[in-house]
Amino acid sequence: MKVKKISHIGISVPSIEDYIGFFEGFLDLEFTGTEVVEDQKVKVAFLTIGESRIELLEPTAPDSPVQKYIDKNDGKPRIHHVAYEVEDLEAALEEAKEAGIKLIDEKPRIGAGGVRIAFIHPRASAGVLTELCEQH
């Protein structure tokens, strides 16, 4: 598998508005907009840093996976996942399956920005939810 770079770090937050000032103001990251990803029940704010991004993830429903993660962490913001950009997502998933790595997604799905994504289970990656993504 060819990993090209760290694409982004996703941070779960109860409210984007409560935290964006730190990233956009204090850290002077470039805010490039928000998007709601309906099937993942999340609103995403994009902040650019060099060739990577920070994504603030705000749940849009009580049963959102991000809301469950926030609840599990006493309602506090936490790093939710680290995303790695790969050249060929299908090949990376096949390689992971062959290596016996536990996957959440065995096939790519569409994430924020229309990017193809798939998640590796945290039990397989040192307790960190890991996203593989492929730019189109």
DSSP file (Angstrom, degrees, kcal/mol; ACC not computed):
  #  RESIDUE AA STRUCTURE BP1 BP2  ACC     N-H-->O    O-->H-N    N-H-->O    O-->H-N    TCO  KAPPA ALPHA  PHI   PSI    X-CA   Y-CA   Z-CA
    1    1 A M              0   0    0      0, 0.0     2,-0.7     0, 0.0    88,-0.0   0.000 360.0 360.0 360.0 135.9    0.0    0.0    0.0
    2    2 A K        -     0   0    0     86,-0.1    85,-1.7     2,-0.0     2,-0.5  -0.890 360.0-163.8-104.6 109.6    1.3    3.4   -0.9
    3    3 A V  E     -A   86   0A   0     -2,-0.7    83,-0.2    83,-0.2     3,-0.1  -0.829   4.2-172.6 -91.3 125.7    0.4    6.1    1.7
    4    4 A K  E     -     0   0A   0     81,-3.2     2,-0.3    -2,-0.5    82,-0.2   0.859  55.3 -44.9 -88.1 -39.2    0.9    9.5    0.2
    5    5 A K  E     -A   85   0A   0     80,-0.9    80,-2.5     3,-0.0     2,-0.7  -0.976  65.5 -71.8-174.2 170.6    0.4   11.8    3.2
    6    6 A I  E     -A   84   0A   0     -2,-0.3    78,-0.3    78,-0.2     3,-0.1  -0.788  44.2-168.4 -77.1 118.0   -1.7   12.5    6.3
    7    7 A S  E     -     0   0A   0     76,-2.0    46,-1.4    -2,-0.7     2,-0.3   0.952  55.4 -35.0 -74.3 -52.2   -4.8   13.8    4.7
    8    8 A H  E     -Ab  83  53A   0     75,-1.1    75,-3.1    44,-0.2     2,-0.5  -0.990  43.7-123.3-164.0 165.0   -6.4   15.2    7.9
    9    9 A I  E     -Ab  82  54A   0     44,-1.6    46,-2.6    -2,-0.3     2,-0.5  -0.990  27.8-146.5-116.8 125.2   -7.1   14.8   11.6
   10   10 A G  E     -Ab  81  55A   0     71,-2.5    70,-3.1    -2,-0.5    71,-1.6  -0.799  12.3-167.3 -94.5 131.1  -10.7   14.6   12.6
   11   11 A I  E     -Ab  79  56A   0     44,-3.1    46,-3.2    -2,-0.5     2,-0.4  -0.976  15.8-137.0-121.0 122.5  -11.6   16.2   16.0
   12   12 A S  E     +Ab  78  57A   0     66,-2.4    66,-1.2    -2,-0.5    46,-0.2  -0.632  29.7 173.4 -79.2 132.5  -15.1   15.5   17.5
   13   13 A V        -     0   0    0     44,-2.7     3,-0.2    -2,-0.4    63,-0.1  -0.992  38.9-135.4-137.6 143.5  -16.7   18.6   19.0
   14   14 A P  S    S+     0   0    0      0, 0.0     2,-0.3     0, 0.0    -1,-0.1   0.845  99.1  13.4 -64.9 -31.2  -20.1   19.2   20.5
   15   15 A S     >  -     0   0    0      1,-0.1     4,-0.6    43,-0.1     3,-0.5  -0.949  60.0-153.3-149.0 122.7  -20.3   22.5   18.5
   16   16 A I  H >> S+     0   0    0     -2,-0.3     4,-2.5     1,-0.2     3,-1.6   0.919  99.2  59.2 -58.8 -43.9  -18.1   23.7   15.7
   17   17 A E  H 34 S+     0   0    0      1,-0.3     4,-0.5     2,-0.2    -1,-0.2   0.813 100.2  56.6 -57.7 -32.1  -18.9   27.3   16.7
   18   18 A D  H 34 S+     0   0    0     -3,-0.5    -1,-0.3     1,-0.2    -2,-0.2   0.715 121.3  25.1 -72.4 -19.6  -17.5   26.8   20.2
   19   19 A Y  H XX S+     0   0    0     -3,-1.6     4,-1.2    -4,-0.6     3,-0.9   0.603  95.5  84.8-122.2 -16.8  -14.1   25.7   18.9
   20   20 A I  H 3X>S+     0   0    0     -4,-2.5     4,-3.3     1,-0.2     5,-0.5   0.829  82.9  66.6 -62.9 -31.0  -13.5   27.1   15.4
   21   21 A G  I 3>>S+     0   0    0     -4,-0.5     4,-2.0     1,-0.2     5,-1.3   0.863  99.2  51.4 -58.1 -37.4  -12.2   30.4   16.9
   22   22 A F  I <4>S+     0   0    0     -3,-0.9     5,-2.6     3,-0.2     6,-0.3   0.945 117.2  37.6 -63.8 -47.9   -9.1   28.6   18.3
   23   23 A F  I  <5S+     0   0    0     -4,-1.2     6,-2.5     3,-0.2    -2,-0.2   0.915 128.0  33.1 -73.6 -43.8   -8.2   27.0   15.0
   24   24 A E  I  <5S+     0   0    0     -4,-3.3    -3,-0.2     4,-0.2    -2,-0.2   0.881 131.4  31.0 -80.4 -39.7   -9.1   29.8   12.7
   25   25 A G  I  <<S+     0   0    0     -4,-2.0    -3,-0.2    -5,-0.5    -2,-0.1   0.975 128.8  27.1 -83.4 -69.5   -8.2   32.7   15.1
   26   26 A F  I   <S+     0   0    0     -5,-1.3    -3,-0.2     1,-0.2    -4,-0.1   0.934 131.9  35.8 -65.5 -48.9   -5.4   31.6   17.3
   27   27 A L  S   <S-     0   0    0     -5,-2.6    -1,-0.2    -6,-0.2    -3,-0.2   0.624  99.1-136.8 -81.5 -11.6   -3.7   29.0   15.1
   28   28 A D        +     0   0    0     -6,-0.3    -4,-0.2     1,-0.2     2,-0.2   0.842  41.2 164.9  59.8  37.2   -4.5   31.1   12.0
   29   29 A L        -     0   0    0     -6,-2.5     2,-0.7     1,-0.1    -1,-0.2  -0.567  44.7-105.6 -79.9 150.5   -5.6   28.0    9.9
   30   30 A E  E     -C   48   0A   0     18,-1.5    18,-2.8    -2,-0.2     2,-0.5  -0.681  27.5-145.4 -82.4 114.9   -7.6   28.8    6.8
   31   31 A F  E     +C   47   0A   0     -2,-0.7    16,-0.2    16,-0.2     3,-0.1  -0.689  20.3 178.2 -78.0 123.0  -11.3   28.0    7.2
   32   32 A T  E     -     0   0A   0     14,-2.6     2,-0.2    -2,-0.5    15,-0.1   0.318  47.1 -84.6-114.0   7.9  -12.5   26.7    3.9
   33   33 A G  E     -C   46   0A   0     13,-0.6    13,-2.9     2,-0.0    -1,-0.4  -0.622  38.1 -87.5 125.3 179.6  -16.1   25.9    4.7
   34   34 A T  E     -C   45   0A   0     11,-0.2     2,-0.3    -2,-0.2    11,-0.2  -0.867  26.4-171.2-128.1 162.4  -18.5   23.3    6.2
   35   35 A E  E     -C   44   0A   0      9,-2.0     9,-3.4    -2,-0.3     2,-0.5  -0.978  18.9-135.7-152.1 140.9  -20.4   20.4    4.8
   36   36 A V  E     -C   43   0A   0     -2,-0.3     2,-0.8     7,-0.2     7,-0.2  -0.886  10.9-158.7 -97.9 128.5  -23.1   18.1    6.2
   37   37 A V  E >>> -C   42   0A   0      5,-3.1     5,-1.4    -2,-0.5     3,-1.1  -0.868   9.1-167.5-105.9  96.7  -22.6   14.4    5.5
   38   38 A E  G >45S+     0   0    0     -2,-0.8     3,-1.2     1,-0.3    -1,-0.2   0.877  80.4  52.1 -56.6 -47.4  -26.1   13.1    5.9
   39   39 A D  G 345S+     0   0    0      1,-0.3    -1,-0.3     2,-0.1    72,-0.0   0.719 115.6  42.4 -69.4 -17.5  -25.4    9.4    6.0
   40   40 A Q  G <45S-     0   0    0     -3,-1.1    26,-0.4     2,-0.2    -1,-0.3   0.426 105.4-130.9-102.2  -1.4  -22.7    9.9    8.7
   41   41 A K  T <<5 +     0   0    0     -3,-1.2    19,-2.0    -4,-0.7    20,-0.6   0.927  64.6 121.2  53.7  52.9  -24.9   12.3   10.6
   42   42 A V  E   < -CD  37  59A   0     -5,-1.4    -5,-3.1    17,-0.3     2,-0.5  -0.998  57.2-144.0-146.8 145.8  -22.1   14.9   11.0
   43   43 A K  E     -CD  36  58A   0     15,-3.2    15,-3.0    -2,-0.3     2,-0.5  -0.946  25.8-156.9-106.3 133.1  -21.3   18.5   10.0
   44   44 A V  E     -CD  35  57A   0     -9,-3.4    -9,-2.0    -2,-0.5     2,-0.5  -0.940  10.3-161.3-118.5 129.6  -17.7   19.0    9.1
   45   45 A A  E     -CD  34  56A   0     11,-2.2    11,-2.1    -2,-0.5     2,-0.5  -0.935  17.6-145.4-105.1 131.8  -15.7   22.2    9.2
   46   46 A F  E     +CD  33  55A   0    -13,-2.9   -14,-2.6    -2,-0.5   -13,-0.6  -0.845  18.7 178.5-103.3 129.5  -12.6   22.2    7.1
   47   47 A L  E     -CD  31  54A   0      7,-2.3     7,-2.9    -2,-0.5     2,-0.3  -0.996  19.7-140.5-130.2 126.7   -9.4   24.0    8.2
   48   48 A T  E     +CD  30  53A   0    -18,-2.8   -18,-1.5    -2,-0.4     2,-0.3  -0.685  21.8 174.1 -94.4 137.5   -6.3   23.9    6.0
   49   49 A I  E >   - D   0  52A   0      3,-2.8     3,-2.2    -2,-0.3     2,-0.2  -0.898  67.0 -53.5-138.3 107.3   -2.7   23.6    7.4
   50   50 A G  T 3  S-     0   0    0     -2,-0.3    -1,-0.1     1,-0.3     0, 0.0  -0.435 118.9 -23.5  60.4-128.9   -0.1   23.2    4.6
   51   51 A E  T 3  S+     0   0    0     -2,-0.2    -1,-0.3    -3,-0.1     2,-0.2   0.317 131.7  67.4 -96.0   8.6   -1.1   20.2    2.5
   52   52 A S  E <   - D   0  49A   0     -3,-2.2    -3,-2.8   -47,-0.0     2,-0.3  -0.623  68.8-140.4-118.1 178.4   -3.2   18.7    5.3
   53   53 A R  E     -bD   8  48A   0    -46,-1.4   -44,-1.6    -5,-0.2     2,-0.4  -0.941  10.2-139.0-137.1 158.8   -6.4   19.6    7.1
   54   54 A I  E     -bD   9  47A   0     -7,-2.9    -7,-2.3    -2,-0.3     2,-0.5  -0.971  23.7-159.7-107.5 134.6   -8.1   19.6   10.5
   55   55 A E  E     -bD  10  46A   0    -46,-2.6   -44,-3.1    -2,-0.4     2,-0.5  -0.973   5.7-152.5-118.0 120.1  -11.7   18.6   10.3
   56   56 A L  E     -bD  11  45A   0    -11,-2.1   -11,-2.2    -2,-0.5     2,-0.6  -0.810  15.1-154.2 -88.2 127.7  -14.0   19.6   13.2
   57   57 A L  E     -bD  12  44A   0    -46,-3.2   -44,-2.7    -2,-0.5   -13,-0.2  -0.910  13.7-177.8-112.5 112.8  -16.8   17.0   13.4
   58   58 A E  E     - D   0  43A   0    -15,-3.0   -15,-3.2    -2,-0.6     9,-0.1  -0.939  27.4-123.5-110.1 125.0  -20.1   18.1   14.9
   59   59 A P  E     - D   0  42A   0      0, 0.0   -17,-0.3     0, 0.0   -18,-0.1  -0.350  16.1-165.2 -65.9 146.6  -22.9   15.5   15.3
   60   60 A T  S    S+     0   0    0    -19,-2.0   -18,-0.2     1,-0.2   -19,-0.1   0.400  72.6  32.5-110.1  -0.7  -26.2   16.3   13.6
   61   61 A A  S >  S-     0   0    0    -20,-0.6     3,-1.8     1,-0.1     6,-0.3  -0.990  79.8-115.8-152.1 152.8  -28.3   13.7   15.4
   62   62 A P  T 3  S+     0   0    0      0, 0.0    -1,-0.1     0, 0.0   -21,-0.0   0.774 116.9  50.8 -61.3 -26.2  -28.3   11.9   18.8
   63   63 A D  T 3  S+     0   0    0      4,-0.1   -22,-0.0     5,-0.0     0, 0.0   0.245  81.0 128.4 -97.5  14.1  -27.5    8.6   17.2
   64   64 A S    <>  -     0   0    0     -3,-1.8     4,-2.3     1,-0.1     5,-0.2  -0.438  67.0-128.6 -64.3 138.7  -24.6    9.9   15.2
   65   65 A P  H  > S+     0   0    0      0, 0.0     4,-1.9     0, 0.0    -1,-0.1   0.857 112.8  53.6 -55.8 -33.9  -21.3    7.9   15.6
   66   66 A V  H  > S+     0   0    0    -26,-0.4     4,-2.4     2,-0.2     5,-0.2   0.894 106.9  50.5 -69.3 -38.3  -19.6   11.2   16.5
   67   67 A Q  H  > S+     0   0    0     -6,-0.3     4,-2.9   -26,-0.2     5,-0.2   0.910 109.3  51.3 -64.1 -40.9  -22.2   11.9   19.2
   68   68 A K  H  X S+     0   0    0     -4,-2.3     4,-2.2     2,-0.2    -1,-0.2   0.893 110.3  49.5 -61.5 -39.6  -21.6    8.4   20.6
   69   69 A Y  H  X S+     0   0    0     -4,-1.9     4,-1.0     2,-0.2    -2,-0.2   0.913 111.5  48.1 -65.9 -43.1  -17.9    9.1   20.7
   70   70 A I  H ><>S+     0   0    0     -4,-2.4     5,-2.6     1,-0.2     3,-0.7   0.929 112.0  49.8 -62.7 -45.0  -18.4   12.5   22.4
   71   71 A D  H ><5S+     0   0    0     -4,-2.9     3,-1.3     1,-0.3    -2,-0.2   0.900 106.9  54.9 -60.0 -41.6  -20.7   10.9   25.0
   72   72 A K  H 3<5S+     0   0    0     -4,-2.2    -1,-0.3     1,-0.3    -2,-0.2   0.751 107.7  52.0 -63.0 -24.3  -18.2    8.1   25.6
   73   73 A N  T X<5S-     0   0    0     -4,-1.0     3,-1.9    -3,-0.7    -1,-0.3  -0.172 125.8 -96.5-108.6  38.4  -15.6   10.8   26.4
   74   74 A D  T < 5S-     0   0    0     -3,-1.3    -3,-0.2     1,-0.3    -2,-0.1   0.769  75.4 -63.3  56.8  30.4  -17.7   12.7   29.0
   75   75 A G  T 3 <S+     0   0    0     -5,-2.6    -1,-0.3     1,-0.2    -4,-0.2   0.576 102.9 132.4  76.4   9.4  -18.9   15.2   26.4
   76   76 A K    <   -     0   0    0     -3,-1.9    -1,-0.2    -6,-0.5    -3,-0.1  -0.687  63.0-104.2 -98.2 147.1  -15.4   16.6   25.7
   77   77 A P        +     0   0    0      0, 0.0     2,-0.3     0, 0.0   -64,-0.2  -0.364  47.7 168.6 -62.5 145.5  -13.8   17.1   22.3
   78   78 A R  E     -A   12   0A   0    -66,-1.2   -66,-2.4    -2,-0.0     2,-0.4  -0.976  46.5 -83.8-151.0 159.3  -11.2   14.5   21.4
   79   79 A I  E     -A   11   0A   0     -2,-0.3   -68,-0.3   -68,-0.2     3,-0.1  -0.589  43.1-173.8 -63.9 126.6   -9.2   13.5   18.3
   80   80 A H  E     -     0   0A   0    -70,-3.1    49,-0.5    -2,-0.4     2,-0.3   0.852  54.9 -19.8 -94.8 -43.8  -11.7   11.2   16.5
   81   81 A H  E     -A   10   0A   0    -71,-1.6   -71,-2.5    47,-0.1     2,-0.4  -0.991  47.3-130.0-160.3 162.9   -9.5    9.8   13.7
   82   82 A V  E     -Ae   9 130A   0     47,-1.8    49,-2.5    -2,-0.3     2,-0.5  -0.988  27.0-152.3-117.9 130.8   -6.4   10.2   11.6
   83   83 A A  E     -Ae   8 131A   0    -75,-3.1   -76,-2.0    -2,-0.4   -75,-1.1  -0.892   6.3-163.6-110.7 132.6   -6.8   10.0    7.9
   84   84 A Y  E     -Ae   6 132A   0     47,-3.0    49,-2.4    -2,-0.5     2,-0.5  -0.944  17.7-132.9-113.6 130.3   -4.1    8.8    5.5
   85   85 A E  E     -Ae   5 133A   0    -80,-2.5   -81,-3.2    -2,-0.5   -80,-0.9  -0.707  27.7-171.1 -82.7 129.0   -4.4    9.5    1.8
   86   86 A V  E     -A    3   0A   0     47,-3.0    49,-0.3    -2,-0.5     3,-0.3  -0.817  29.1-129.2-117.4 158.8   -3.6    6.4   -0.3
   87   87 A E  S    S+     0   0    0    -85,-1.7     2,-0.4    -2,-0.3    -1,-0.1   0.902  99.8  20.6 -72.0 -41.4   -3.1    5.9   -4.0
   88   88 A D     >  -     0   0    0    -86,-0.3     4,-2.1     1,-0.1    -1,-0.3  -0.902  63.3-171.5-137.0 102.9   -5.5    3.1   -4.5
   89   89 A L  H  > S+     0   0    0     -2,-0.4     4,-2.5    -3,-0.3     5,-0.2   0.902  87.2  51.2 -66.0 -43.4   -8.2    2.6   -1.8
   90   90 A E  H  > S+     0   0    0      1,-0.2     4,-2.4     2,-0.2    -1,-0.2   0.926 112.1  47.7 -59.6 -44.0   -9.5   -0.7   -3.1
   91   91 A A  H  > S+     0   0    0      1,-0.2     4,-2.5     2,-0.2    -1,-0.2   0.891 110.9  51.7 -64.4 -39.1   -6.0   -2.2   -3.2
   92   92 A A  H  X S+     0   0    0     -4,-2.1     4,-2.2     2,-0.2    -2,-0.2   0.909 111.0  47.5 -64.5 -41.6   -5.3   -0.9    0.3
   93   93 A L  H  X S+     0   0    0     -4,-2.5     4,-2.6     2,-0.2    -2,-0.2   0.902 111.8  50.1 -66.4 -40.4   -8.5   -2.5    1.6
   94   94 A E  H  X S+     0   0    0     -4,-2.4     4,-2.5    -5,-0.2    -2,-0.2   0.917 110.6  49.9 -63.1 -42.5   -7.7   -5.8   -0.1
   95   95 A E  H  X S+     0   0    0     -4,-2.5     4,-1.6     2,-0.2    -2,-0.2   0.903 110.7  50.0 -61.8 -41.9   -4.2   -5.7    1.4
   96   96 A A  H  <>S+     0   0    0     -4,-2.2     5,-2.7     2,-0.2     4,-0.4   0.922 110.5  49.5 -63.3 -44.8   -5.6   -5.0    4.8
   97   97 A K  H ><5S+     0   0    0     -4,-2.6     3,-1.6     1,-0.2    -2,-0.2   0.933 110.2  50.6 -58.8 -46.7   -8.0   -8.0    4.5
   98   98 A E  H 3<5S+     0   0    0     -4,-2.5    -1,-0.2     1,-0.3    -2,-0.2   0.815 109.2  51.9 -62.4 -30.4   -5.2  -10.3    3.4
   99   99 A A  T 3<5S-     0   0    0     -4,-1.6    -1,-0.3    -5,-0.2    -2,-0.2   0.461 117.5-114.1 -84.8  -1.5   -3.2   -9.2    6.4
  100  100 A G  T < 5 +     0   0    0     -3,-1.6     2,-0.4    -4,-0.4    -3,-0.2   0.727  59.0 160.1  77.7  21.1   -6.1  -10.0    8.8
  101  101 A I      < -     0   0    0     -5,-2.7     2,-0.4    -6,-0.2    -1,-0.2  -0.639  44.9-116.6 -81.1 130.8   -6.6   -6.3    9.7
  102  102 A K        -     0   0    0     -2,-0.4    19,-2.0    19,-0.1     2,-0.3  -0.524  35.9-163.8 -71.6 123.2  -10.1   -5.6   11.2
  103  103 A L  B     -F  120   0A   0     -2,-0.4    17,-0.2    17,-0.2     3,-0.2  -0.806  27.9-163.1-108.2 147.5  -12.0   -3.2    9.0
  104  104 A I  S    S+     0   0    0     15,-2.4     2,-0.5    -2,-0.3    16,-0.2   0.805  93.1  36.1 -86.5 -41.6  -15.1   -1.2    9.6
  105  105 A D        -     0   0    0     14,-1.8    -1,-0.3     1,-0.1     4,-0.1  -0.953  58.6-178.6-115.3 118.2  -15.6   -0.6    5.9
  106  106 A E  S    S+     0   0    0     -2,-0.5    -1,-0.1    -3,-0.2    -9,-0.1   0.653  79.4  37.9 -86.2 -15.6  -14.7   -3.4    3.5
  107  107 A K  S    S-     0   0    0     10,-0.0    -1,-0.1   -14,-0.0    10,-0.1  -0.965  97.3 -97.1-131.2 149.7  -15.7   -1.3    0.6
  108  108 A P        -     0   0    0      0, 0.0     2,-0.3     0, 0.0    10,-0.2  -0.253  38.3-172.8 -61.9 150.9  -15.1    2.5    0.0
  109  109 A R  E     -G  117   0A   0      8,-2.5     8,-3.3     6,-0.1     2,-0.5  -0.852  31.6 -93.0-133.5 173.5  -17.9    4.9    0.7
  110  110 A I  E     +G  116   0A   0     -2,-0.3     6,-0.2     6,-0.2     2,-0.1  -0.789  45.0 177.1 -95.8 128.0  -18.2    8.7    0.1
  111  111 A G    >   -     0   0    0      4,-3.3     3,-1.6    -2,-0.5     4,-0.2  -0.301  45.4 -36.0-109.5-163.9  -17.2   11.0    2.8
  112  112 A A  G >  S+     0   0    0      1,-0.3     3,-1.3     2,-0.2    -1,-0.3  -0.228 128.3  20.8 -57.1 144.0  -16.9   14.8    3.2
  113  113 A G  G 3  S-     0   0    0      1,-0.2    -1,-0.3    -3,-0.1     3,-0.1   0.583 127.0 -78.2  72.6   9.7  -15.9   16.6    0.1
  114  114 A G  G <  S+     0   0    0     -3,-1.6    -1,-0.2     1,-0.3     2,-0.2   0.630  87.7 152.3  74.4  12.9  -16.9   13.7   -2.1
  115  115 A V    <   -     0   0    0     -3,-1.3    -4,-3.3    -4,-0.2     2,-0.4  -0.538  49.8-117.9 -79.1 140.3  -13.7   11.8   -1.2
  116  116 A R  E     +GH 110 134A   0     18,-1.4    18,-2.3    -6,-0.2     2,-0.3  -0.656  45.4 173.9 -77.8 130.8  -13.8    8.0   -1.2
  117  117 A I  E     -GH 109 133A   0     -8,-3.3    -8,-2.5    -2,-0.4     2,-0.3  -0.882  22.9-178.1-136.2 163.4  -13.1    6.7    2.3
  118  118 A A  E     - H   0 132A   0     14,-1.7    14,-3.3    -2,-0.3     2,-0.4  -0.929  21.3-133.3-159.2 145.8  -12.9    3.6    4.4
  119  119 A F  E     - H   0 131A   0     -2,-0.3   -15,-2.4    12,-0.2   -14,-1.8  -0.822   3.3-148.0-108.7 143.1  -12.2    3.0    8.1
  120  120 A I  E     -FH 103 130A   0     10,-3.4    10,-1.5    -2,-0.4   -17,-0.2  -0.875  37.1-104.5 -99.8 137.3   -9.9    0.6    9.9
  121  121 A H    >>  -     0   0    0    -19,-2.0     3,-1.8    -2,-0.4     4,-0.5  -0.330  22.5-125.3 -63.5 140.3  -11.1   -0.5   13.3
  122  122 A P  G >4>S+     0   0    0      0, 0.0     5,-2.5     0, 0.0     3,-1.0   0.788 107.6  67.6 -58.0 -28.0   -9.2    1.0   16.2
  123  123 A R  G 345S+     0   0    0      1,-0.3     3,-0.3     4,-0.2    -2,-0.1   0.765 103.1  46.3 -63.6 -22.5   -8.4   -2.4   17.6
  124  124 A A  G <45S+     0   0    0     -3,-1.8    -1,-0.3   -22,-0.2    -3,-0.1   0.570 113.2  49.4 -92.9 -10.0   -6.2   -3.0   14.6
  125  125 A S  T X<5S-     0   0    0     -3,-1.0     3,-2.0    -4,-0.5    -1,-0.2  -0.356 122.3 -81.9-134.4  54.9   -4.4    0.4   14.8
  126  126 A A  T 3 5S-     0   0    0     -3,-0.3    -3,-0.2     1,-0.3     3,-0.1   0.785  90.0 -57.5  57.5  32.2   -3.1    1.1   18.3
  127  127 A G  T 3 <S+     0   0    0     -5,-2.5     2,-0.5     1,-0.2    -1,-0.3   0.526 109.6 120.2  81.1   4.7   -6.5    2.3   19.5
  128  128 A V    <   -     0   0    0     -3,-2.0     2,-0.3    -6,-0.5    -1,-0.2  -0.905  67.9-124.4-107.5 125.0   -6.8    5.0   16.9
  129  129 A L        -     0   0    0     -2,-0.5   -47,-1.8   -49,-0.5     2,-0.5  -0.537  35.3-157.3 -63.1 125.0   -9.7    5.1   14.4
  130  130 A T  E     -eH  82 120A   0    -10,-1.5   -10,-3.4    -2,-0.3     2,-0.4  -0.930  10.4-162.8-117.0 127.6   -7.9    5.2   11.1
  131  131 A E  E     -eH  83 119A   0    -49,-2.5   -47,-3.0    -2,-0.5     2,-0.5  -0.900   3.8-158.9-108.0 135.3   -9.4    6.4    7.9
  132  132 A L  E     -eH  84 118A   0    -14,-3.3   -14,-1.7    -2,-0.4     2,-0.3  -0.937  20.2-178.3-105.6 136.2   -7.9    5.6    4.5
  133  133 A C  E     -eH  85 117A   0    -49,-2.4   -47,-3.0    -2,-0.5     2,-0.4  -0.959  19.1-156.0-137.7 155.2   -9.0    8.1    1.8
  134  134 A E  E     - H   0 116A   0    -18,-2.3   -18,-1.4    -2,-0.3     2,-0.1  -0.983  15.3-140.4-133.4 119.9   -8.5    8.5   -1.9
  135  135 A Q              0   0    0     -2,-0.4   -20,-0.1   -49,-0.3   -21,-0.0  -0.484 360.0 360.0 -72.9 148.9   -8.7   11.8   -3.7
  136  136 A H              0   0    0     -2,-0.1    -1,-0.1   -22,-0.0   -21,-0.0   0.435 360.0 360.0-102.1 360.0  -10.4   11.6   -7.1
